[in-house]
Amino acid sequence: MKKNTLIYILLAFLVLMNGFFMVKIFGDSHPPNHNPGMFIAKELQFDEAQMNDFTKMNKTHHETMREISREVKELKDQLFDKLSETTVNETEINDITKRIGEKERQKDLKTFYHFKEVQKICTDEQRSKFNSIIQDALHRGGKKKGK
C-alpha cells in the first residue's frame, strides 16, 4: 500500500508540474501577432510613405537579426557540446565565447543603427516620442507595464 501511495503522490506532483509548465510556456504572454516594430509605427502614427520605408527597414533588420541569432545559437551549441568531453580545452572555450560576444556586439550595433535609420524618417514630434519609447523599453528591459 505504501508503494502505491508514493506513486500516486508522485503522479499528482508530475501532473501539477506539467500543468504549470504548459501554462507558462503556452500561456498568452504576448498578444497575437506581437510585433514591436508595428507597435512603434502605430504609436508614432506613421503616414503611408513613412510606413512603406519603415516596413522595408524593419524587414531587413529582422532578417539580419535572425541570421546573427542563428549564428549565436550554433556557437552556443558548439560550446555546450564540449560538456561531454572529458578534458576542457580552455583556448577553444575562450575562442567560442569571444565569438559569441562578438555576435552579440553585432546585434547591438545593428539594432542601434536600425533605430538611427528609423529616426531619419520621423518628424521632429515623432522623433521625440520615438526616443521616449526606446528609453522606456530599455528601462523596463522589454517587459510590459504592470509585470
Secondary structure, 3 states (H helix, E strand, C coil): CHHHHHHHHHHHHHHHHHHHHHHHHHCCCCCCCCCHHHHHHHHHCCCHHHHHHHHHHHHHHHHHHHHHHHHHHHHHHHHHHHHHCCCCCHHHHHHHHHHHHHHHHHHHHHHHHHHHHHHHCCCHHHHHHHHHHHHHHHHHCCCCCCC
